[in-house]
């Protein structure tokens, strides 16, 4: 029997990554393979609107897991006939700011498009930088609808490649208005063949945000103050800082829940550690930088004319300021008693269940 996941807290209470020791960097790799043709309009918003809640829950349930996410899309004429209308939006990465930025670039709706699912599966298996066999759990979540050509040789070959590389395919049938029963068997067959699980969910339609509560506005203001404490110091630091701001731009203007989810991720220790590769203040939380050897050309213009001693003193003041902001945001978040595991949409519920 086909089972549609219902949105309820009971599901989350039994979902976890399995009992792995936190000092073991167990890697899990997830590729979302998205049908972005006209029949799934709204799907891209569903994915990006739930990204931070999904990541937050992953970090909470097993902070020792190295989660990498990739995106493959298909069905858009703009992707090109030469590519069978398939495009890799992002290779596997743990730079979730970049992932969010790339998702925002995609228009949420089109009028038509050609679905080439076998080509999308092939691209997800062969053109994504998966880890070597046996070193990670690998899964593809196919979100789409339409008839799957199960007797097509290209489809059979694509599924065989997934099996050979120990990649589990979890098909998720997207319901726009009504379930078209004749389309379901192909998705179920794909799950059975690769050891995956079949699910369904209804596409949502984002309602433009017209106003925010005082709490959400306070979080946004605190986040702006937090952004002012970043001092990029690497070759790609300025670019990474811009990527962070771009990720904020969309996620802090769509829905109040997304404001809380995004900010909760940014004040997490995991995020601060990730920023240590390009941000001086985050780096100082891990070890003491060599201020004499800093490449001044990588720093913000206001810092390029300072002496090493002046940079050190400014960084220490900024570090204290950031710690205060993060503490204030964490305290405020706790007082609001936000349950970040409660979803507006069951996408992350479906994914959590299979990542155990």
VEXMILO-410575 format. One record per residue (C-alpha): residue number from 1; residue in three letters; z, y, x. Coordinates in steps of 0.1 Angstrom, whole numbers, plus 5000, padded with zeros to 4 digits. Example, Ala and Ser with C-alpha at 12.3 -4.5 7.8 and 13.67 -1.06 7.14 Angstrom:
% VEXMILO-410575
<roti num="1" residuo="ALA" w="5078" v="4955" u="5123"/>
<roti num="2" residuo="SER" w="5071" v="4989" u="5137"/>
This chain:
% VEXMILO-410575
<roti num="1" residuo="UNK" w="5000" v="5000" u="5000"/>
<roti num="2" residuo="UNK" w="4991" v="5034" u="5013"/>
<roti num="3" residuo="UNK" w="5023" v="5055" u="5019"/>
<roti num="4" residuo="UNK" w="5025" v="5092" u="5018"/>
<roti num="5" residuo="UNK" w="5054" v="5107" u="5037"/>
<roti num="6" residuo="UNK" w="5076" v="5128" u="5015"/>
<roti num="7" residuo="UNK" w="5092" v="5159" u="5028"/>
<roti num="8" residuo="UNK" w="5130" v="5152" u="5030"/>
<roti num="9" residuo="UNK" w="5158" v="5154" u="5054"/>
<roti num="10" residuo="UNK" w="5165" v="5117" u="5051"/>
<roti num="11" residuo="UNK" w="5134" v="5109" u="5071"/>
<roti num="12" residuo="UNK" w="5145" v="5131" u="5100"/>
<roti num="13" residuo="UNK" w="5179" v="5115" u="5102"/>
<roti num="14" residuo="UNK" w="5163" v="5082" u="5112"/>
<roti num="15" residuo="UNK" w="5136" v="5096" u="5135"/>
<roti num="16" residuo="UNK" w="5141" v="5097" u="5172"/>
<roti num="17" residuo="UNK" w="5123" v="5090" u="5205"/>
<roti num="18" residuo="UNK" w="5143" v="5058" u="5212"/>
<roti num="19" residuo="UNK" w="5173" v="5054" u="5234"/>
<roti num="20" residuo="UNK" w="5159" v="5065" u="5267"/>
<roti num="21" residuo="UNK" w="5182" v="5078" u="5295"/>
<roti num="22" residuo="UNK" w="5178" v="5116" u="5299"/>
<roti num="23" residuo="UNK" w="5173" v="5113" u="5336"/>
<roti num="24" residuo="UNK" w="5142" v="5092" u="5331"/>
<roti num="25" residuo="UNK" w="5112" v="5113" u="5327"/>
<roti num="26" residuo="UNK" w="5095" v="5091" u="5301"/>
<roti num="27" residuo="UNK" w="5061" v="5105" u="5293"/>
<roti num="28" residuo="UNK" w="5046" v="5106" u="5258"/>
<roti num="29" residuo="UNK" w="5011" v="5119" u="5253"/>
<roti num="30" residuo="UNK" w="4998" v="5130" u="5220"/>
<roti num="31" residuo="UNK" w="4963" v="5142" u="5212"/>
<roti num="32" residuo="UNK" w="4956" v="5157" u="5178"/>
<roti num="33" residuo="UNK" w="4920" v="5150" u="5168"/>
<roti num="34" residuo="UNK" w="4912" v="5175" u="5140"/>
<roti num="35" residuo="UNK" w="4884" v="5175" u="5115"/>
<roti num="36" residuo="UNK" w="4877" v="5212" u="5111"/>
<roti num="37" residuo="UNK" w="4847" v="5209" u="5087"/>
<roti num="38" residuo="UNK" w="4848" v="5227" u="5054"/>
<roti num="39" residuo="UNK" w="4865" v="5197" u="5036"/>
<roti num="40" residuo="UNK" w="4897" v="5203" u="5057"/>
<roti num="41" residuo="UNK" w="4900" v="5241" u="5055"/>
<roti num="42" residuo="UNK" w="4935" v="5252" u="5062"/>
<roti num="43" residuo="UNK" w="4943" v="5222" u="5086"/>
<roti num="44" residuo="UNK" w="4943" v="5244" u="5117"/>
<roti num="45" residuo="UNK" w="4970" v="5266" u="5102"/>
<roti num="46" residuo="UNK" w="4991" v="5235" u="5093"/>
<roti num="47" residuo="UNK" w="4990" v="5224" u="5129"/>
<roti num="48" residuo="UNK" w="4998" v="5256" u="5146"/>
<roti num="49" residuo="UNK" w="5023" v="5267" u="5120"/>
<roti num="50" residuo="UNK" w="5044" v="5236" u="5127"/>
<roti num="51" residuo="UNK" w="5039" v="5235" u="5165"/>
<roti num="52" residuo="UNK" w="5072" v="5250" u="5175"/>
<roti num="53" residuo="UNK" w="5093" v="5230" u="5150"/>
<roti num="54" residuo="UNK" w="5077" v="5199" u="5163"/>
<roti num="55" residuo="UNK" w="5084" v="5208" u="5199"/>
<roti num="56" residuo="UNK" w="5120" v="5219" u="5192"/>
<roti num="57" residuo="UNK" w="5127" v="5186" u="5174"/>
<roti num="58" residuo="UNK" w="5112" v="5167" u="5203"/>
<roti num="59" residuo="UNK" w="5134" v="5184" u="5228"/>
<roti num="60" residuo="UNK" w="5165" v="5180" u="5207"/>
<roti num="61" residuo="UNK" w="5160" v="5142" u="5201"/>
<roti num="62" residuo="UNK" w="5152" v="5134" u="5236"/>
<roti num="63" residuo="UNK" w="5153" v="5161" u="5263"/>
<roti num="64" residuo="UNK" w="5144" v="5136" u="5290"/>
<roti num="65" residuo="UNK" w="5110" v="5130" u="5275"/>
<roti num="66" residuo="UNK" w="5080" v="5147" u="5291"/>
<roti num="67" residuo="UNK" w="5058" v="5155" u="5261"/>
<roti num="68" residuo="UNK" w="5022" v="5165" u="5267"/>
<roti num="69" residuo="UNK" w="4999" v="5175" u="5238"/>
<roti num="70" residuo="UNK" w="4961" v="5179" u="5237"/>
<roti num="71" residuo="UNK" w="4937" v="5190" u="5210"/>
<roti num="72" residuo="UNK" w="4902" v="5177" u="5202"/>
<roti num="73" residuo="UNK" w="4884" v="5192" u="5173"/>
<roti num="74" residuo="UNK" w="4852" v="5182" u="5155"/>
<roti num="75" residuo="UNK" w="4830" v="5192" u="5126"/>
<roti num="76" residuo="UNK" w="4823" v="5228" u="5134"/>
<roti num="77" residuo="UNK" w="4786" v="5239" u="5138"/>
<roti num="78" residuo="UNK" w="4798" v="5263" u="5165"/>
<roti num="79" residuo="UNK" w="4808" v="5233" u="5187"/>
<roti num="80" residuo="UNK" w="4771" v="5226" u="5192"/>
<roti num="81" residuo="UNK" w="4748" v="5197" u="5182"/>
<roti num="82" residuo="UNK" w="4745" v="5188" u="5219"/>
<roti num="83" residuo="UNK" w="4782" v="5179" u="5218"/>
<roti num="84" residuo="UNK" w="4779" v="5161" u="5185"/>
<roti num="85" residuo="UNK" w="4800" v="5190" u="5170"/>
<roti num="86" residuo="UNK" w="4830" v="5180" u="5191"/>
<roti num="87" residuo="UNK" w="4851" v="5203" u="5213"/>
<roti num="88" residuo="UNK" w="4881" v="5198" u="5235"/>
<roti num="89" residuo="UNK" w="4904" v="5227" u="5226"/>
<roti num="90" residuo="UNK" w="4930" v="5218" u="5251"/>
<roti num="91" residuo="UNK" w="4935" v="5189" u="5276"/>
<roti num="92" residuo="UNK" w="4970" v="5173" u="5277"/>
<roti num="93" residuo="UNK" w="4995" v="5199" u="5287"/>
<roti num="94" residuo="UNK" w="5032" v="5209" u="5284"/>
<roti num="95" residuo="UNK" w="5022" v="5246" u="5285"/>
<roti num="96" residuo="UNK" w="5028" v="5250" u="5248"/>
<roti num="97" residuo="UNK" w="5022" v="5288" u="5249"/>
<roti num="98" residuo="UNK" w="4987" v="5281" u="5261"/>
<roti num="99" residuo="UNK" w="4982" v="5255" u="5234"/>
<roti num="100" residuo="UNK" w="4993" v="5279" u="5207"/>
<roti num="101" residuo="UNK" w="4970" v="5306" u="5221"/>
<roti num="102" residuo="UNK" w="4940" v="5283" u="5219"/>
<roti num="103" residuo="UNK" w="4948" v="5272" u="5184"/>
<roti num="104" residuo="UNK" w="4950" v="5308" u="5172"/>
<roti num="105" residuo="UNK" w="4915" v="5314" u="5185"/>
<roti num="106" residuo="UNK" w="4900" v="5290" u="5159"/>
<roti num="107" residuo="UNK" w="4890" v="5304" u="5125"/>
<roti num="108" residuo="UNK" w="4910" v="5285" u="5098"/>
<roti num="109" residuo="UNK" w="4881" v="5282" u="5073"/>
<roti num="110" residuo="UNK" w="4843" v="5275" u="5073"/>
<roti num="111" residuo="UNK" w="4819" v="5267" u="5045"/>
<roti num="112" residuo="UNK" w="4804" v="5235" u="5059"/>
<roti num="113" residuo="UNK" w="4802" v="5213" u="5090"/>
<roti num="114" residuo="UNK" w="4791" v="5179" u="5102"/>
<roti num="115" residuo="UNK" w="4816" v="5152" u="5109"/>
<roti num="116" residuo="UNK" w="4810" v="5130" u="5139"/>
<roti num="117" residuo="UNK" w="4843" v="5111" u="5141"/>
<roti num="118" residuo="UNK" w="4831" v="5084" u="5165"/>
<roti num="119" residuo="UNK" w="4821" v="5111" u="5190"/>
<roti num="120" residuo="UNK" w="4855" v="5128" u="5186"/>
<roti num="121" residuo="UNK" w="4874" v="5095" u="5192"/>
<roti num="122" residuo="UNK" w="4852" v="5089" u="5223"/>
<roti num="123" residuo="UNK" w="4859" v="5124" u="5236"/>
<roti num="124" residuo="UNK" w="4897" v="5120" u="5230"/>
<roti num="125" residuo="UNK" w="4897" v="5087" u="5249"/>
<roti num="126" residuo="UNK" w="4874" v="5095" u="5278"/>
<roti num="127" residuo="UNK" w="4874" v="5133" u="5283"/>
<roti num="128" residuo="UNK" w="4912" v="5138" u="5281"/>
<roti num="129" residuo="UNK" w="4934" v="5134" u="5313"/>
<roti num="130" residuo="UNK" w="4956" v="5105" u="5301"/>
<roti num="131" residuo="UNK" w="4981" v="5091" u="5325"/>
<roti num="132" residuo="UNK" w="4974" v="5058" u="5342"/>
<roti num="133" residuo="UNK" w="4980" v="5026" u="5322"/>
<roti num="134" residuo="UNK" w="5015" v="5017" u="5317"/>
<roti num="135" residuo="UNK" w="5031" v="5050" u="5326"/>
<roti num="136" residuo="UNK" w="5032" v="5066" u="5292"/>
<roti num="137" residuo="UNK" w="5030" v="5061" u="5255"/>
<roti num="138" residuo="UNK" w="4996" v="5073" u="5243"/>
<roti num="139" residuo="UNK" w="4987" v="5082" u="5208"/>
<roti num="140" residuo="UNK" w="4959" v="5099" u="5189"/>
<roti num="141" residuo="UNK" w="4965" v="5114" u="5155"/>
<roti num="142" residuo="UNK" w="4933" v="5119" u="5136"/>
<roti num="143" residuo="UNK" w="4935" v="5144" u="5108"/>
<roti num="144" residuo="UNK" w="4905" v="5144" u="5085"/>
<roti num="145" residuo="UNK" w="4888" v="5131" u="5055"/>
<roti num="146" residuo="UNK" w="4853" v="5118" u="5045"/>
<roti num="147" residuo="UNK" w="4837" v="5084" u="5047"/>
<roti num="148" residuo="UNK" w="4843" v="5067" u="5081"/>
<roti num="149" residuo="UNK" w="4812" v="5046" u="5092"/>
<roti num="150" residuo="UNK" w="4831" v="5015" u="5100"/>
<roti num="151" residuo="UNK" w="4800" v="4994" u="5105"/>
<roti num="152" residuo="UNK" w="4785" v="5020" u="5128"/>
<roti num="153" residuo="UNK" w="4782" v="5007" u="5164"/>
<roti num="154" residuo="UNK" w="4794" v="5041" u="5178"/>
<roti num="155" residuo="UNK" w="4825" v="5039" u="5157"/>
<roti num="156" residuo="UNK" w="4832" v="5003" u="5169"/>
<roti num="157" residuo="UNK" w="4827" v="5013" u="5205"/>
<roti num="158" residuo="UNK" w="4850" v="5043" u="5202"/>
<roti num="159" residuo="UNK" w="4878" v="5021" u="5188"/>
<roti num="160" residuo="UNK" w="4872" v="4995" u="5215"/>
<roti num="161" residuo="UNK" w="4877" v="5022" u="5242"/>
<roti num="162" residuo="UNK" w="4910" v="5032" u="5226"/>
<roti num="163" residuo="UNK" w="4922" v="4996" u="5226"/>
<roti num="164" residuo="UNK" w="4911" v="4991" u="5262"/>
<roti num="165" residuo="UNK" w="4932" v="5021" u="5273"/>
<roti num="166" residuo="UNK" w="4962" v="5012" u="5252"/>
<roti num="167" residuo="UNK" w="4958" v="5043" u="5230"/>
<roti num="168" residuo="UNK" w="4971" v="5040" u="5195"/>
<roti num="169" residuo="UNK" w="4952" v="5057" u="5167"/>
<roti num="170" residuo="UNK" w="4972" v="5070" u="5138"/>
<roti num="171" residuo="UNK" w="4948" v="5083" u="5111"/>
<roti num="172" residuo="UNK" w="4961" v="5109" u="5087"/>
<roti num="173" residuo="UNK" w="4939" v="5114" u="5056"/>
<roti num="174" residuo="UNK" w="4939" v="5151" u="5045"/>
<roti num="175" residuo="UNK" w="4939" v="5158" u="5008"/>
<roti num="176" residuo="UNK" w="4922" v="5190" u="4999"/>
<roti num="177" residuo="UNK" w="4925" v="5188" u="4961"/>
<roti num="178" residuo="UNK" w="4922" v="5152" u="4951"/>
<roti num="179" residuo="UNK" w="4923" v="5118" u="4969"/>
<roti num="180" residuo="UNK" w="4889" v="5102" u="4971"/>
<roti num="181" residuo="UNK" w="4898" v="5066" u="4971"/>
<roti num="182" residuo="UNK" w="4866" v="5053" u="4985"/>
<roti num="183" residuo="UNK" w="4873" v="5072" u="5017"/>
<roti num="184" residuo="UNK" w="4906" v="5056" u="5025"/>
<roti num="185" residuo="UNK" w="4897" v="5021" u="5037"/>
<roti num="186" residuo="UNK" w="4880" v="5034" u="5069"/>
<roti num="187" residuo="UNK" w="4912" v="5052" u="5079"/>
<roti num="188" residuo="UNK" w="4934" v="5022" u="5072"/>
<roti num="189" residuo="UNK" w="4911" v="4999" u="5091"/>
<roti num="190" residuo="UNK" w="4912" v="5022" u="5122"/>
<roti num="191" residuo="UNK" w="4950" v="5021" u="5122"/>
<roti num="192" residuo="UNK" w="4951" v="4983" u="5118"/>
<roti num="193" residuo="UNK" w="4927" v="4978" u="5146"/>
<roti num="194" residuo="UNK" w="4946" v="4999" u="5172"/>
<roti num="195" residuo="UNK" w="4982" v="4992" u="5161"/>
<roti num="196" residuo="UNK" w="4986" v="5026" u="5145"/>
<roti num="197" residuo="UNK" w="4999" v="5037" u="5111"/>
<roti num="198" residuo="UNK" w="4980" v="5053" u="5082"/>
<roti num="199" residuo="UNK" w="4993" v="5083" u="5064"/>
<roti num="200" residuo="UNK" w="4982" v="5110" u="5040"/>
<roti num="201" residuo="UNK" w="4992" v="5146" u="5034"/>
<roti num="202" residuo="UNK" w="4980" v="5175" u="5013"/>
<roti num="203" residuo="UNK" w="4966" v="5205" u="5031"/>
<roti num="204" residuo="UNK" w="4985" v="5237" u="5026"/>
<roti num="205" residuo="UNK" w="4972" v="5272" u="5022"/>
<roti num="206" residuo="UNK" w="4990" v="5299" u="5042"/>
<roti num="207" residuo="UNK" w="5002" v="5328" u="5021"/>
<roti num="208" residuo="UNK" w="5000" v="5361" u="5041"/>
<roti num="209" residuo="UNK" w="5034" v="5374" u="5051"/>
<roti num="210" residuo="UNK" w="5040" v="5408" u="5035"/>
<roti num="211" residuo="UNK" w="5076" v="5414" u="5044"/>
<roti num="212" residuo="UNK" w="5105" v="5399" u="5064"/>
<roti num="213" residuo="UNK" w="5142" v="5397" u="5059"/>
<roti num="214" residuo="UNK" w="5166" v="5417" u="5080"/>
<roti num="215" residuo="UNK" w="5175" v="5386" u="5099"/>
<roti num="216" residuo="UNK" w="5139" v="5378" u="5109"/>
<roti num="217" residuo="UNK" w="5133" v="5414" u="5119"/>
<roti num="218" residuo="UNK" w="5164" v="5413" u="5141"/>
<roti num="219" residuo="UNK" w="5152" v="5381" u="5158"/>
<roti num="220" residuo="UNK" w="5118" v="5397" u="5164"/>
<roti num="221" residuo="UNK" w="5135" v="5428" u="5180"/>
<roti num="222" residuo="UNK" w="5157" v="5405" u="5202"/>
<roti num="223" residuo="UNK" w="5125" v="5386" u="5212"/>
<roti num="224" residuo="UNK" w="5108" v="5418" u="5223"/>
<roti num="225" residuo="UNK" w="5139" v="5427" u="5244"/>
<roti num="226" residuo="UNK" w="5137" v="5391" u="5259"/>
<roti num="227" residuo="UNK" w="5100" v="5396" u="5268"/>
<roti num="228" residuo="UNK" w="5109" v="5427" u="5288"/>
<roti num="229" residuo="UNK" w="5131" v="5407" u="5311"/>
<roti num="230" residuo="UNK" w="5102" v="5386" u="5325"/>
<roti num="231" residuo="UNK" w="5090" v="5395" u="5360"/>
<roti num="232" residuo="UNK" w="5059" v="5375" u="5369"/>
<roti num="233" residuo="UNK" w="5057" v="5366" u="5406"/>
<roti num="234" residuo="UNK" w="5030" v="5340" u="5410"/>
<roti num="235" residuo="UNK" w="4992" v="5341" u="5413"/>
<roti num="236" residuo="UNK" w="4988" v="5332" u="5376"/>
<roti num="237" residuo="UNK" w="5020" v="5350" u="5365"/>
<roti num="238" residuo="UNK" w="5004" v="5379" u="5348"/>
<roti num="239" residuo="UNK" w="4981" v="5355" u="5329"/>
<roti num="240" residuo="UNK" w="5010" v="5333" u="5319"/>
<roti num="241" residuo="UNK" w="5030" v="5364" u="5307"/>
<roti num="242" residuo="UNK" w="5000" v="5374" u="5285"/>
<roti num="243" residuo="UNK" w="4997" v="5339" u="5272"/>
<roti num="244" residuo="UNK" w="5034" v="5340" u="5261"/>
<roti num="245" residuo="UNK" w="5029" v="5373" u="5243"/>
<roti num="246" residuo="UNK" w="4998" v="5360" u="5226"/>
<roti num="247" residuo="UNK" w="5017" v="5329" u="5214"/>
<roti num="248" residuo="UNK" w="5044" v="5353" u="5200"/>
<roti num="249" residuo="UNK" w="5018" v="5375" u="5182"/>
<roti num="250" residuo="UNK" w="5006" v="5348" u="5158"/>
<roti num="251" residuo="UNK" w="5038" v="5329" u="5154"/>
<roti num="252" residuo="UNK" w="5060" v="5359" u="5147"/>
<roti num="253" residuo="UNK" w="5038" v="5373" u="5119"/>
<roti num="254" residuo="UNK" w="5030" v="5343" u="5097"/>
<roti num="255" residuo="UNK" w="5063" v="5330" u="5082"/>
<roti num="256" residuo="UNK" w="5100" v="5336" u="5087"/>
<roti num="257" residuo="UNK" w="5106" v="5299" u="5095"/>
<roti num="258" residuo="UNK" w="5081" v="5302" u="5123"/>
<roti num="259" residuo="UNK" w="5099" v="5332" u="5137"/>
<roti num="260" residuo="UNK" w="5131" v="5312" u="5140"/>
<roti num="261" residuo="UNK" w="5113" v="5281" u="5154"/>
<roti num="262" residuo="UNK" w="5094" v="5301" u="5180"/>
<roti num="263" residuo="UNK" w="5125" v="5320" u="5192"/>
<roti num="264" residuo="UNK" w="5146" v="5289" u="5193"/>
<roti num="265" residuo="UNK" w="5121" v="5274" u="5217"/>
<roti num="266" residuo="UNK" w="5120" v="5305" u="5239"/>
<roti num="267" residuo="UNK" w="5158" v="5306" u="5244"/>
<roti num="268" residuo="UNK" w="5159" v="5269" u="5252"/>
<roti num="269" residuo="UNK" w="5168" v="5257" u="5288"/>
<roti num="270" residuo="UNK" w="5136" v="5237" u="5288"/>
<roti num="271" residuo="UNK" w="5114" v="5267" u="5282"/>
<roti num="272" residuo="UNK" w="5133" v="5287" u="5309"/>
<roti num="273" residuo="UNK" w="5127" v="5259" u="5334"/>
<roti num="274" residuo="UNK" w="5090" v="5258" u="5325"/>
<roti num="275" residuo="UNK" w="5087" v="5296" u="5332"/>
<roti num="276" residuo="UNK" w="5102" v="5292" u="5367"/>
<roti num="277" residuo="UNK" w="5068" v="5285" u="5381"/>
<roti num="278" residuo="UNK" w="5057" v="5321" u="5374"/>
<roti num="279" residuo="UNK" w="5087" v="5342" u="5363"/>
<roti num="280" residuo="UNK" w="5112" v="5354" u="5389"/>
<roti num="281" residuo="UNK" w="5142" v="5355" u="5366"/>
<roti num="282" residuo="UNK" w="5136" v="5319" u="5354"/>
<roti num="283" residuo="UNK" w="5132" v="5309" u="5390"/>
<roti num="284" residuo="UNK" w="5166" v="5324" u="5399"/>
<roti num="285" residuo="UNK" w="5183" v="5300" u="5374"/>
<roti num="286" residuo="UNK" w="5170" v="5271" u="5395"/>
<roti num="287" residuo="UNK" w="5174" v="5283" u="5431"/>
<roti num="288" residuo="UNK" w="5175" v="5315" u="5451"/>
<roti num="289" residuo="UNK" w="5141" v="5329" u="5458"/>
<roti num="290" residuo="UNK" w="5131" v="5342" u="5493"/>
<roti num="291" residuo="UNK" w="5128" v="5378" u="5484"/>
<roti num="292" residuo="UNK" w="5114" v="5386" u="5519"/>
<roti num="293" residuo="UNK" w="5084" v="5363" u="5513"/>
<roti num="294" residuo="UNK" w="5075" v="5375" u="5478"/>
<roti num="295" residuo="UNK" w="5038" v="5383" u="5474"/>
<roti num="296" residuo="UNK" w="5041" v="5419" u="5461"/>
<roti num="297" residuo="UNK" w="5005" v="5418" u="5447"/>
<roti num="298" residuo="UNK" w="5017" v="5392" u="5422"/>
<roti num="299" residuo="UNK" w="5045" v="5413" u="5409"/>
<roti num="300" residuo="UNK" w="5043" v="5439" u="5381"/>
<roti num="301" residuo="UNK" w="5031" v="5473" u="5393"/>
<roti num="302" residuo="UNK" w="5066" v="5488" u="5390"/>
<roti num="303" residuo="UNK" w="5079" v="5463" u="5415"/>
<roti num="304" residuo="UNK" w="5051" v="5465" u="5441"/>
<roti num="305" residuo="UNK" w="5064" v="5496" u="5458"/>
<roti num="306" residuo="UNK" w="5100" v="5483" u="5460"/>
<roti num="307" residuo="UNK" w="5117" v="5469" u="5491"/>
<roti num="308" residuo="UNK" w="5130" v="5433" u="5490"/>
<roti num="309" residuo="UNK" w="5165" v="5446" u="5486"/>
<roti num="310" residuo="UNK" w="5155" v="5468" u="5457"/>
<roti num="311" residuo="UNK" w="5136" v="5439" u="5441"/>
<roti num="312" residuo="UNK" w="5167" v="5417" u="5445"/>
<roti num="313" residuo="UNK" w="5190" v="5442" u="5429"/>
<roti num="314" residuo="UNK" w="5166" v="5448" u="5400"/>
<roti num="315" residuo="UNK" w="5162" v="5411" u="5395"/>
<roti num="316" residuo="UNK" w="5200" v="5406" u="5394"/>
<roti num="317" residuo="UNK" w="5204" v="5433" u="5367"/>
<roti num="318" residuo="UNK" w="5175" v="5418" u="5347"/>
<roti num="319" residuo="UNK" w="5190" v="5383" u="5350"/>
<roti num="320" residuo="UNK" w="5223" v="5395" u="5335"/>
<roti num="321" residuo="UNK" w="5204" v="5413" u="5308"/>
<roti num="322" residuo="UNK" w="5184" v="5382" u="5299"/>
<roti num="323" residuo="UNK" w="5215" v="5360" u="5298"/>
<roti num="324" residuo="UNK" w="5231" v="5385" u="5274"/>
<roti num="325" residuo="UNK" w="5200" v="5385" u="5251"/>
<roti num="326" residuo="UNK" w="5197" v="5347" u="5251"/>
<roti num="327" residuo="UNK" w="5234" v="5344" u="5243"/>
<roti num="328" residuo="UNK" w="5230" v="5369" u="5214"/>
<roti num="329" residuo="UNK" w="5200" v="5351" u="5200"/>
<roti num="330" residuo="UNK" w="5217" v="5317" u="5203"/>
<roti num="331" residuo="UNK" w="5249" v="5330" u="5185"/>
<roti num="332" residuo="UNK" w="5228" v="5347" u="5158"/>
<roti num="333" residuo="UNK" w="5207" v="5316" u="5153"/>
<roti num="334" residuo="UNK" w="5239" v="5294" u="5150"/>
<roti num="335" residuo="UNK" w="5254" v="5318" u="5124"/>
<roti num="336" residuo="UNK" w="5222" v="5316" u="5102"/>
<roti num="337" residuo="UNK" w="5227" v="5278" u="5101"/>
<roti num="338" residuo="UNK" w="5190" v="5272" u="5102"/>
<roti num="339" residuo="UNK" w="5180" v="5235" u="5100"/>
<roti num="340" residuo="UNK" w="5149" v="5235" u="5121"/>
<roti num="341" residuo="UNK" w="5142" v="5199" u="5112"/>
<roti num="342" residuo="UNK" w="5134" v="5207" u="5076"/>
<roti num="343" residuo="UNK" w="5097" v="5210" u="5073"/>
<roti num="344" residuo="UNK" w="5075" v="5231" u="5050"/>
<roti num="345" residuo="UNK" w="5048" v="5206" u="5058"/>
<roti num="346" residuo="UNK" w="5050" v="5169" u="5066"/>
<roti num="347" residuo="UNK" w="5027" v="5169" u="5096"/>
<roti num="348" residuo="UNK" w="5056" v="5169" u="5121"/>
<roti num="349" residuo="UNK" w="5074" v="5142" u="5100"/>
<roti num="350" residuo="UNK" w="5044" v="5119" u="5104"/>
<roti num="351" residuo="UNK" w="5042" v="5125" u="5141"/>
<roti num="352" residuo="UNK" w="5079" v="5121" u="5148"/>
<roti num="353" residuo="UNK" w="5080" v="5088" u="5130"/>
<roti num="354" residuo="UNK" w="5053" v="5073" u="5154"/>
<roti num="355" residuo="UNK" w="5068" v="5088" u="5186"/>
<roti num="356" residuo="UNK" w="5099" v="5066" u="5184"/>
